[in-house]
Amino acid sequence: MIEPGGPVKDISITEQTKIEEIFSQMANSGGFEARNLAEGLEILAAMIQDKDCLKFLSFVGAIVSTGNRGIIKDMIKREWFDVVLTTCGALDHDIARHFSHYKQGSFTMDDAQLADQNIHRLGNVLVPMESYGPLIEEKVQHILEDAYKEGRKEMSTAQITAEIGKRLGDDSFLYWAQKNNIPVIVPGIMDGAVGSQVWMFAQNHPDFKLNMIEDANFLSGLIFKAKKSGALMLGGGISKHHTLWWNQYRDGLDYAVYLTTAQEFDGSLSGALVREAISWGKVTQSAKQTTIHAEITTMLPFLYRALLAKIT
């Protein structure tokens, strides 16, 4: 027999109400997704403060094209996570936005006209061509050439991202990751501008090798030693799945918060709720876990602010 919980309580907000108090009220509001959000805050706060927990942050590259890049950077700067798993697009946008600027646009702009103006559209973010392909090509080729001259003829994605981070500035999440010795692993690195430049570099330097096995060795070394593990997964795709996949080798995540707009009815990995991963052994049966159905750039600033209030 399923027992109901406590009474649904109205939310009351005044000019003096603090953000953490709003989250606390949402937990008892019966407010559909609001309760998942409030639960996610509690899980993340516990995870980040758990000294025995190996903490993963995974995210899709597109959000780095937006102002939420600053939040990703700040969470890594605060050393809330031990490992980052992301897509090649995150590297592309971090490099491009450090050395240039993207522009605000809209979802309804004429894409044919934008193409004539050499402007790419990413949702409602505009990416001038000169800020992307040519710029990334120049920077990555120089970075790889410098590493090659230093004798680095075989590199993992974690080593490549660290080399990139060394040459960026404090606005960059890659900069803070290498500064704080937090590996950034990109399992699908060939699917993007940086990966294409790695391939092109190898065409001119046949003895240069991309060593993905080293990334796997590194992850296995962490996973097999971890007393507990947890993850904040922002969006789906390969970065989410790689996080779940590796954690099955230690019987699953003990903490898991997933923020997504994807739906589970199509059977996709991106749409799969965290609880589905329990059946695969990628999340433990006793894990503190929730899926928050929300658009990342809308929700992450509020979640981050509430975490600051709980953790600091």
N, C-alpha and C positions, 0 to 999 in steps of 0.2 A: 504494500500500500504506500502510495506517494503522499508524504505529508507536506502541506503548504507551509511557506515561510511566514515571516512576520507581516504586519499590515503595510500596505502601500502608503508611503508618506509623501505629502506635497513638498515640493522644493520651495524654499523661501530665500530670496536673495535681496540684499540691501546694498547701499553704496559702500558699506564696510566689509562685505563678505569677501573672504579670501578665496583664491582659486582652489586650494586644497579642501576648503569647506564645501565648495560646490561639488567636487568629486565625491566627498563623503556622503553628501545628500543624494547623489545620483545612485549610490549603491542600494538605497532603500526606496527608490522612487517607482520601481516597476516600469522604468522608462525604456523598455526594449533594449536598444543598443547602448544606452547610457549605463546600464548595469555592467555590461561587458567592458566598457571603457573604465569604469571605476575599479572593476576587478583587475583589469590589466595594469592599472597604476600600482595596486597593492603587490601584484606578482613581481613587477619590474623593480619596485623599491626593495623588496625582499631579496631578489636575485642579485641586484647590484651590490647590496651590502653583505652578501654571503661570501665570506673569505675563502670558503672551501669550493666555490663554484667557478668552473671554467665558463666564461661568458662570451657568447657569440653575438655579433651584430651582422645581419644580412639585409641588403637593400638593393632595389632595382636602380639602374643608372639614371633613369629619367629624372628622378627627384633632385639630382645634383645640378640639373639645368635651372632649378628654381632657387628661391631664397632659402629653402630648407637645407641647402648645402651647408649653411651656417650652423644649423642644429647638429647635423651629422658631424661636422668638424668639432663642435664644442663637446659633444658626448665623447668623442675620441680623445680630445684634449684633456678632459676630466678623467680619463682612464677608466670609464665605466665598463669597457669591454676588453677582452683579451685577444680576440680574433675577429677580423672583418672578412666577410665573403660577399662579393658583389659582381657586377657585370662589367664588361669592357667600357660600356657607355659612361660609367661613373668616372673612369680614368680620363676618357675623352673630355668630358665636361669640366672636370677639375682642372685639367691643363688649360683648356680653352678659356675658362673664366678667370684663371689667374693672370693670363697674359693679355686678355681682351675683355670685351663686354658682350652679353646677350641683351636683347631688347624685349620690351613688353609688347605683346600683340593680342590677338583674339582668335577664338576657334572658328570664326566666320570669315576670315580674310580670304581673298582670292589667291589660291595657290599658284595659278598660272602666272599672275602678275608678280607674285613673290619670286617665282623661278626666274622670270625675266630680270629681276633686280638682284639676282644671286643671293637670295635669302631663303634659308631653310625654315620650316615651321615645325615646332615640336609642341603640339597642343596650342596653347596661347603664349608660348615663348618663341621669339624669333632669333634665329642663329645665323648671323651674316656668314657667308661662305668663307671670307678671309679670316674669320674668327675660329674656323673649325678645321677642315681638311688640310689646307696648306700650312696653317700654323702648327697643328699637331704633327704633321710630317716633319717639319723643320726641327721642332723641339725634341721629338722622340729619336730621330736619327742622330742628333748631337749627343743625347744622353747615352744611347747604346754605343756610339763610337767611343765616347769617353770611357765607358766601362770596359769595352773591348781592348782599348789601349792599356788599361790597367791589368789585363790578363783574364778578364771575365768572359770566357768563351762558351760558357754553359750557365744558364740562369733559369731559375724557377719563376713563376709569376710573382711570388712574394718578394723575390730579390729584385725583379724588374720594377715593381711598384715602390719599393724602398728607394731605388735609384732615382725614380721620378720625383718622389717626395723630397729628397735631399735638395733638389733644384727648384722647388717651388717655395712659396712663402707661407706666412702664418694664417692666410685666408683659406688655405688648402687642407682638406681632410687627409690627403696623402702625406703632406708635410708633418702633421701632428702624429700620424700613425708611425712614421719612421722615427720621429723624435722620441716617442714613447715606447718604441720597440714593440709595436702592435702590428703583426703581419696582416697584410691585405692580400688575400688570395682570390684569383679570378679564374674559375674553372672553365669559363667560356671566352677566354681572352682573344681568340681569333675572330670573334664576332664583333668587330668594332674597329675604329680608326687606329688605336694603339696597336692592336693585334696585327692589323695589316702592315703597320710599319715594322713590327718585329719580323714578319715574313719577308718584307722587302729588304730589310737589313741582312737577313740570312741569304738572300740571293746574291748579294755582293760579298758576303763573308761566309763561304760554304762550311767553315769549321765552327760556326756559331750554332749552338743548339738551345732550344727551348725545352727545359726539363720539367714536365708536369708531374713526373714520378716523385720528384723532390718535394713538391707541394703535398702530395699524398703521404709521403714519409713524415713530413712535419706535422700534419694533422693527426696522423696515427699516434705519433709520439705524445701529443697533448691528450688525445681522447683516452688512450689506454691508461694514463696516469691520473685522470680526473676523478676526484671523489664524487663530485656532482657537476652537472652542466646545465646551462640555460641559454635561451636565445630570445632576442627581439628580432622579428622578421618583418621587414617593411616591404610589402609586395611579394609576388610569387616568383615563378620561373626558376632558373638554375641556381640562383643564390640561395633561395629558400630550400630547394631540394638538397643541395650539397650540404647545407647545415643539418638537415634531418638525416641524410644518408650516413654521414660520418658518425653521428651520435647513436645510431643503432648498434655500433660496435661496443658501446658501453651500456647497452640495454635502454637507451633513450634519454631524452632531455628530462630534467627534473623541474625546470621552469620553461614555459614557452608562451610567448605572446605574439600573435600574428595579426597584422593590420593589413586589410585588403578590401578591394571592391569586387573581387572575383566571386562567382557563384559556384556552388558545388554540383549543380545538376548536370553539367557536361562531363563530369568525371575527370576534370583536369587537375593537375597538381596544384596550380595556382588557386583553384577554387576549393580545394580540399581543406576542411576545417582541421585545426590542430588535433582534435580528438580522433580523426581518422588515422593519424600517424601512430596512435596507440596500438592499433591492430597490426602494424608493421614492426613494432618494437623500436620505433624512432622517437617516441615519447613514452615515458614510464606510465604505468597504470595509476600511480599515486601522484603524478606531476601536478603542480599548480599551473594551470593552463587555461587560455581563453583565446577566442578569435574575435577581433573587433572589426565589424564591417563598416569601413569608413574610408574616405579618400585621404591619402597620406598627408598631402600638403595642407589640408584643412585641419586635421586632427593633431599632427605631430607637435606643432608649437604649444598647444595647450597641455598635451601629455608631458612634454619636456619641462614646461614651467611648473607643473604640479610635482614632477619628480624632484626638481630643484628644492621645492618647499619641504619635501619629505626626507631628502637625503642630506642636505646641507644644514 
